[in-house]
Amino acid sequence: MSRYGVIGMALVPFLFREQRLLFWAWNPIVPILPFAFAIALSGGISTGALPLLPLFYADRRLQTIWLDDTCQGILAAIERAVTGTVYLAHPESTPMRQFYTGIASIDGIRLKTLPFPGDLALFGIGLLESIGLKPPITSDNLLGIKHLRAFDPSPDLARLGLSPLSFHESLGRL
């Protein structure tokens, strides 16, 4: 597990000490947060600045959930007094390439992607970090992507009476 994951796991008991309800959905989103924030802060994806997106561990898939569905899930859990760990995500995962090209398409951009060997990138980034350089993508980012695991949210969605939007339906709402 990456340092990012270890820190996150260590903080959970402190953040949720008084609560018995924990929504555990960081797994699919953590590795893409730096990219998503960079895209949001820049006002979108610029083809001049980013003509080709390298995909590390390109075979990985992401599970997504629309923000309104997340809110409805939390509300349903409170109303139904659901306790324990609750997985919230659409049951179908999305390939990383499809995720990034879908986000870019919102701005009318045809994003080109290039699969790049993740372990090679991890080695190179690790070398850069070991000599004190701070690359825009960290080894923790890559470890997060490398260790992505899918989970089945169907039992929890049924307990909550929730049918979240798919990734493509979510894009249609933006």
HUDAWO-V829213 format. One record per residue. N is the residue number from 1. RES is the residue in one small letter. OMEGA is omega in whole degrees, 0 to 359 (none if undefined). Layout:
# HUDAWO-V829213
N;RES;OMEGA  N;RES;OMEGA
This chain:
# HUDAWO-V829213
1;m;180  2;s;176  3;r;179  4;y;179  5;g;179  6;v;179  7;i;179  8;g;180  9;m;180  10;a;181  11;l;184  12;v;181  13;p;180  14;f;182  15;l;186  16;f;185  17;r;185  18;e;184  19;q;178  20;r;182  21;l;180  22;l;176  23;f;185  24;w;182  25;a;181  26;w;185  27;n;184  28;p;188  29;i;186  30;v;183  31;p;183  32;i;181  33;l;180  34;p;179  35;f;181  36;a;179  37;f;178  38;a;179  39;i;182  40;a;183  41;l;181  42;s;180  43;g;179  44;g;180  45;i;179  46;s;180  47;t;177  48;g;182  49;a;187  50;l;184  51;p;185  52;l;181  53;l;175  54;p;178  55;l;177  56;f;184  57;y;188  58;a;180  59;d;182  60;r;181  61;r;181  62;l;172  63;q;186  64;t;173  65;i;178  66;w;184  67;l;179  68;d;178  69;d;176  70;t;179  71;c;179  72;q;178  73;g;178  74;i;179  75;l;179  76;a;179  77;a;179  78;i;181  79;e;182  80;r;180  81;a;178  82;v;179  83;t;179  84;g;180  85;t;180  86;v;178  87;y;178  88;l;176  89;a;172  90;h;183  91;p;181  92;e;178  93;s;182  94;t;176  95;p;182  96;m;180  97;r;180  98;q;179  99;f;183  100;y;179  101;t;176  102;g;178  103;i;180  104;a;183  105;s;177  106;i;178  107;d;179  108;g;183  109;i;172  110;r;183  111;l;176  112;k;180  113;t;179  114;l;176  115;p;181  116;f;183  117;p;183  118;g;181  119;d;176  120;l;177  121;a;179  122;l;178  123;f;181  124;g;179  125;i;178  126;g;177  127;l;179  128;l;180  129;e;182  130;s;178  131;i;173  132;g;177  133;l;180  134;k;180  135;p;182  136;p;175  137;i;183  138;t;176  139;s;176  140;d;176  141;n;182  142;l;177  143;l;177  144;g;178  145;i;182  146;k;186  147;h;175  148;l;177  149;r;177  150;a;176  151;f;181  152;d;180  153;p;187  154;s;179  155;p;180  156;d;177  157;l;178  158;a;178  159;r;183  160;l;183  161;g;186  162;l;174  163;s;185  164;p;177  165;l;174  166;s;178  167;f;182  168;h;175  169;e;178  170;s;178  171;l;180  172;g;180  173;r;182  174;l;none
